[in-house]
Structures are given as C-alpha cells and as structure tokens.
Amino acid sequence: MKITYKGDYALKTILDLAAHFGNGPVVINDLSRRLDIPTKFLEQILLDLKRAHFVESKRGKIGGYSLARHPGQITLGEVTRFIDGPIEPIACVDKRYSGCHDAGACVFRSIWGQVSSSTAKIIDNITFEDLLKRSKRTNKSFNYQI
C-alpha cells in the first residue's frame, strides 16, 4: 500500500471536515489555507470525495463542503481504498489473481496476505471520529506533512 499525495490530502480534508461536522459547510478557500493544499488540487479531490458520497456541497453565499455522513461512519480504510486503490502490497494476494503459475506454491504470497490482512484490520477499524479523539488527546493540530 502506498499513500499518494492525493490520498494524504483527501484524508486531511475528511479529517478537517470531521472537525467541523454539524457546524455548516466549510468554504474551500478556508480548507485550502488550513491544510496547505493548492486550491485547484483540492477542488479535484473534493469532486472525487463528493462522487464517492463522503462529502456533499452546497452552493451560494453560505455554501461550501461538509461530510455526507457522521465522522464515526467513515473509516480510514474506505477513503484510502477509494483514492489510492487496493491496500494489498502485491496483486497475487487477491484470491482471483491468475497472473502467476506459482501462486499456489509461493512462500511469499501468504506473507503478503498477512500484511494485507493486518493492514485492513487496522485501517478498517479507525473512523474519522476516532482520529478526532486521538488528535484532541495529543493536543496536536491536524497539520502534518509527508
């Protein structure tokens, strides 16, 4: 699994919107400034997140973006997979994979399967509500860089 800049920015965006959940829409310029994401790139990310029903938008004077669901209903895993694709470290982990003749006897396949399962177990059980709680406990802002 590799998190791209787009994936990192999408996660930061969802986390910021989670912090403002229930307070009305957030203006894209405010998001861009707070998260240090170029506005044009953020627009593309928000369109993708909207298409996946993670966020919704409202036009007009009091418009902006907000989460489409409660932060406790959105997991780190589902956003990561949507933006950056499968979390498996190698394609042969998928049981339907047929690109290798040695897949059934490969000693590495089961190891990569364990890596994939462990990763999924972690990211599929962390919600953005959990991440907000973690950030409040550590008293750190959401501003982090790769």
C-alpha positions as CSV (number, residue, x, y, z in Angstrom):
1,M,0.0,0.0,0.0
2,K,1.3,3.4,-0.9
3,I,-0.5,6.6,0.1
4,T,-0.2,9.3,-2.6
5,Y,-0.2,13.0,-2.1
6,K,-3.8,13.0,-3.3
7,G,-4.6,10.3,-0.8
8,D,-2.9,12.2,2.0
9,Y,-4.7,15.4,1.1
10,A,-8.1,13.6,0.9
11,L,-7.6,12.1,4.4
12,K,-6.6,15.5,5.8
13,T,-9.6,17.1,4.1
14,I,-12.0,14.5,5.6
15,L,-10.4,15.0,9.0
16,D,-10.8,18.7,8.8
17,L,-14.5,18.4,7.7
18,A,-15.0,15.9,10.5
19,A,-13.7,18.6,13.0
20,H,-16.3,21.0,11.6
21,F,-19.1,18.4,11.4
22,G,-22.5,19.9,12.3
23,N,-21.3,23.5,12.0
24,G,-22.4,24.0,8.4
25,P,-20.4,24.0,5.2
26,V,-16.7,24.8,5.1
27,V,-15.5,27.2,2.3
28,I,-12.9,25.7,0.0
29,N,-10.5,28.6,0.5
30,D,-10.6,28.0,4.3
31,L,-9.8,24.3,3.7
32,S,-7.0,25.1,1.3
33,R,-5.4,27.6,3.7
34,R,-5.7,25.5,6.8
35,L,-4.5,22.3,5.1
36,D,-1.9,24.0,2.9
37,I,-3.4,22.3,-0.2
38,P,-3.4,24.1,-3.6
39,T,-7.0,25.2,-4.2
40,K,-7.1,23.7,-7.7
41,F,-5.9,20.3,-6.5
42,L,-8.3,20.5,-3.5
43,E,-11.2,21.1,-6.0
44,Q,-10.4,17.9,-7.8
45,I,-10.1,15.9,-4.5
46,L,-13.4,17.3,-3.3
47,L,-15.1,16.3,-6.5
48,D,-13.8,12.8,-6.1
49,L,-14.9,12.7,-2.5
50,K,-18.3,14.0,-3.5
51,R,-18.7,11.4,-6.2
52,A,-18.0,8.7,-3.5
53,H,-20.6,10.2,-1.2
54,F,-18.0,11.1,1.5
55,V,-18.7,14.8,1.2
56,E,-21.6,17.0,-0.1
57,S,-21.6,20.5,-1.3
58,K,-23.9,23.5,-1.0
59,R,-23.8,26.4,-3.5
60,G,-24.3,30.0,-2.7
61,K,-23.3,32.6,-0.2
62,I,-23.5,30.2,2.7
63,G,-22.2,27.3,0.7
64,G,-19.2,25.1,0.9
65,Y,-18.4,21.4,1.7
66,S,-19.4,19.2,4.6
67,L,-19.3,15.5,5.4
68,A,-22.1,13.5,3.9
69,R,-22.1,11.1,6.9
70,H,-21.2,11.3,10.5
71,P,-17.4,11.0,11.1
72,G,-18.0,7.8,13.1
73,Q,-19.4,6.2,9.9
74,I,-16.4,6.9,7.7
75,T,-13.3,4.7,8.0
76,L,-9.7,5.4,7.1
77,G,-9.8,2.2,5.0
78,E,-12.7,3.1,2.8
79,V,-11.3,6.6,1.9
80,T,-7.8,5.2,1.4
81,R,-9.1,2.5,-1.0
82,F,-11.3,4.9,-2.9
83,I,-8.5,7.4,-3.5
84,D,-5.4,5.2,-3.8
85,G,-6.8,1.7,-4.7
86,P,-6.2,-1.7,-3.2
87,I,-4.2,-2.0,0.0
88,E,-2.6,-5.3,-0.9
89,P,1.2,-5.0,-1.3
90,I,1.1,-7.2,-4.4
91,A,-1.6,-8.3,-6.8
92,C,-1.3,-12.0,-6.2
93,V,-2.8,-11.6,-2.7
94,D,-6.2,-11.4,-4.3
95,K,-7.7,-15.0,-4.5
96,R,-8.9,-14.3,-8.0
97,Y,-5.4,-13.5,-9.3
98,S,-4.4,-15.7,-12.2
99,G,-1.2,-13.9,-13.5
100,C,1.3,-16.3,-11.9
101,H,1.6,-20.1,-12.3
102,D,3.4,-20.5,-9.0
103,A,0.8,-18.5,-6.9
104,G,-0.4,-21.7,-5.1
105,A,3.1,-22.7,-4.0
106,C,4.6,-19.3,-3.5
107,V,6.0,-18.9,0.0
108,F,5.7,-15.1,-0.3
109,R,2.0,-15.0,-1.1
110,S,0.9,-16.0,2.4
111,I,3.2,-13.4,3.9
112,W,1.8,-10.6,1.7
113,G,-1.6,-11.9,2.6
114,Q,-0.9,-11.5,6.3
115,V,0.5,-8.0,5.7
116,S,-2.7,-7.1,3.8
117,S,-5.0,-8.6,6.5
118,S,-3.1,-6.8,9.3
119,T,-3.3,-3.5,7.4
120,A,-7.0,-3.9,6.7
121,K,-7.7,-4.8,10.3
122,I,-6.2,-1.5,11.4
123,I,-7.5,0.9,8.8
124,D,-10.9,-0.6,8.6
125,N,-11.5,-0.1,12.3
126,I,-10.4,3.5,12.6
127,T,-13.0,6.1,11.9
128,F,-12.6,9.8,11.5
129,E,-14.3,10.3,14.8
130,D,-11.6,8.1,16.4
131,L,-8.9,10.2,14.7
132,L,-10.5,13.4,16.1
133,K,-10.4,11.9,19.6
134,R,-6.8,11.0,19.1
135,S,-5.8,14.4,18.0
136,K,-7.6,16.0,21.0
137,R,-5.8,13.7,23.4
138,T,-2.4,14.6,22.0
139,N,-3.3,18.3,21.7
140,K,-1.7,18.4,18.2
141,S,-3.2,20.1,15.2
142,F,-4.1,18.2,12.1
143,N,-1.2,19.8,10.2
144,Y,1.2,17.1,9.2
145,Q,3.4,16.6,6.2
146,I,4.7,13.6,4.3
